[in-house]
Amino acid sequence: MRIKCLLLIVLLVLSSCGASFDYSSAYEEGRYQDIIDQSSVELASRLDDDALYYRMLSAYQLGDDQAALDAAMLYWAMNSKDADERLADSLRAVLARSQDPVIAVEAGRLLCSSDEAALFDRISYYTALARAGEEEEATALYEQIRPSLPAQTAALMCIAAGSPSTLIISNLEAWSSEEGTGEDFDAALVSALRLLIPRGDGELLLPLSIVAYQEGDSRLAMAIGDTYASIGDLGPAAAWWQRAASDYPEAVDGRLRAIRRT
């Protein structure tokens, strides 16, 4: 009897050790840290598609972009010939998170190689191309996807990509015409001005920025003041900075003292 019990215990232990971890169910249940822990153990001894794929998804859910990118890169390397949704998800992760423009562009190129690629994927690919300086390919893709985009989406895409100033301005103007202005529009204007001022193009956005300005929008007032200062028009610069003094007293004071020394 004792021998039978021992055999039963051994069989149960062996069965438990041999049972595979159900990554899919764990992910559906939101057990992201369990997936990270289990995949760490498993990947230390062998490469496994499920472990890598769900590690990538779980790391994203937990806000660990580097772990998500590392898993996505390895999944892509192991499954580069598999044109399925898992590979597409991995390519999206690389496209969104890689700081290497060459790698990001290659991921986007593969992801968007099909005519059925999603519009969102093409937007991300455009951003990667523009940031990488692939101007000809970026322009061709922009012309292809722009008719499908609302002006707001196109403007935000161009700002994020650091597109040519003319594209940023034209899409902001179209956004204003289509939907009017507001907090989101003003925030986009501030981002655009921060981008255009170092290029020497900030002045081109002044008319639209002044029309869009609403009393109390200190961020936009500061950006407009900075734009005037960048072209040497210090009187209006000081006046616009003063509108933001209650929210940014130190920044305004520093700017005013700087122009008094000139």
N, C-alpha and C positions, 0 to 999 in steps of 0.2 A: 504493500500500500504506500509506504514511504517513497519507494522508487517511482511509483506512478505519479505521485504528487510532485516529486522533483522534476520528472520529465515534463509534466504539464507546465510548471513554472518556467522551465527552460524554453519550451515552445512559445509561451506567451511573451517572454522577453525577446526572443528572436523575431517573433511576429511584429512586436512593437518597434524594434530597431529597423526592420525592413520596410515599415510603412512609410510611404512617401508623403511629404508635406503638400497639402492641397493649396497651392498659391492662389488659384482663382477664387476659391471660396473665402479664403482669408482676406483677400482684397475686397470682395463684395461685402464682407462683414466689417470693413474698416480697420482691420488689424494690421496697420501699416508697420508699426514697430516690430511686431512678430515676424513679418515678412523680411524686414531688414536684418533682424537677428538670425533667422533661419538661413537666408541667402548668404550671409557672411560665412556661416559654418560650411555650407555646401560648396560655395565657390572657392573656398580655401583648398579644396581637394579635387574639384573637377568643374568644368564649365558646363552650365546647364541653361538652356534657352528660357525655361519658365522662371528660374531663379533670377536671371538677368532682367527679363522683361518686367516682372512684377516688382523687382527691386527698383527699377527705373521709375515706375509709376508711383510706388510708395514713397520714394525719396522726394518726388515732386509734391506729393500730398503733404509731406512733412516739412516742406520748404527748404530741403537740402539740394540746392541746384547743382552743386559740384558732384554729389553722389549720383544724381539723376543723369548728369552729362556723362560721367564715367561709365555707368551701366549702358547708356544709349550707344556710346562709341564702341564698346565691346560687342554689344548685340549687333550693331551694324557690321562690324568686321567679321563676325561669325556667320552672318546671314545675308550678305550683300547681294546674293542672287535670288533671294526670295521676295518676289513682288507681292507682299501681303500687307495687311493692315498693321501687323506688329512691326514690320520693318518701317512702314510709313510713320508710325508713332515714334520710333527711335530717331528717324531722320528729322522729324519735327522738333524733337528735344535738342538735337545737335544744332539745328538751324537757329533755334531760339536762344541757346545758352552758350554756344561756343564763342570764345573771344578771338579765335583764329579766323580771320576773314576768308582764307582759302578753304578751310574745312567747312565753314558755314555755307559758302557758295556751292561747294561740291554736294553737300547734303541737300540744299535747295534745288540744285539742278536735277538730282536723282528723283527727289520727291515730286517735282513738277514736270518730269519727262513725259508724263501721260497727258493727253488732251483733257482728261477727266479730272485733273487735279483740282482740289477745292480752291475757291477764290481766296480764302484766308491764307492758304499755303503760298499762293502766288504773291500776296501782299508781303508775307515774311521773306520770300525769296527776293522780291524787289529791294527790300530794305538791306538785305545782305549784299546784293550786287552793288547798290549805291555806296554802302560803307566801304566796300572793297575797291572802289574806284573803277568798277567794270561799267563804264559809262554807256558804251554802245548797247550792251545787252540789257542794262537797266532801262535805257530809253525805250527800247523795243518792247520790253515787258510792260512798262508804264502805259504806253500807247495801246497795248492789248487789253489791259485790265481797267483803265480809267473809265471807259463808258459804263462799266458795271458798278462803279463806286459812287455813293453819295459824296457830295463835296466835303462834308465834315470828315469822313473816313479818309478821303484822298489827301486832305490837308494834314491830318494827323500822321498819315503814312509818310508824307514828304518831309515833315518836320523830324520825325523819328529817324528817317533815312539820311538826313542832312542833304536833301536834294538841292538842285540849283535854285537860287533865290527866286527866279521867275516862276518856277513851278509852285513854290511855297506861297508866294504872294497871290498868284492867280487862283489857287484853290481856296485860300482864305477869303478872297473876294467873292468867290462863288458860294462859299459857305454862308457868308454874310447875306448875300442876295437870296439864297434859298431858305434859310432858317432864321435870319436875324442874328443878333448878338446876345450875349449872356455870359454867365460865369465860365462855362466851358470854352467859349470862344475867346474870352479875355485871357484865360490861362494859356490857350494855344498861341495867342498873340505874344505873350511874354516869352514863351519858349522860342518862338520864331525870331523875335528881336534879339534874344541872347545869341542866336545862331547867326543872324545877319549882321549885327554890329561889327564883329571882328572882320567880316568880309568887306566892310565899307558899304553895305547895302541897306543898313537899318533905316536910312532916310526914306527909302521907298515905301516903308510900311507906316510912316508917320500919319498920313491922312486917314488911313483906315483905323489906326490905333486911337487917334484923337476922337474920331466919331464914335468908336465903340466904348470909350472910357465912361465909366459911371462913378459918380461921387463916392469916395470911400474905398475904391479899388487901388490900394496902395502899391500892390505889386506892379500893376500896369503903369501907374504914375511914375514909379521908379524907373521902369524900363523906358518909358517915353523920355524922361529926363536924361537917362544915360545915352539915348539916341541923339538927342540934341547936343549933348556934351561931345559925342564922338565926331560931330561935324563942326565943332567949335562955336556953337551958338549957345553961349553960356547963360544968357539972361533967361530964355525959356527953360533951359535945363534946371536952373535954380528954382524957378517957379513951380515946375512939375515935381521936383524933389520935395519941396515944402508941403505939397499935398500928401506926401507919405510920411511926414515927420512924426506923426503921432504913433505910427506903427513901427517905424524903423528909425528911431532918433539917432542912434550911433552912426548908422550908415549914411543918413542924410547929413549929419554934422561933418563926417569925414569928407564927403564929397564937396560940401560947401567950403570947408577950409582949404581943400585942394585947389578949387578954382580961384579962391582969393589970393593964393600964392602965385598964380599965373600972371 
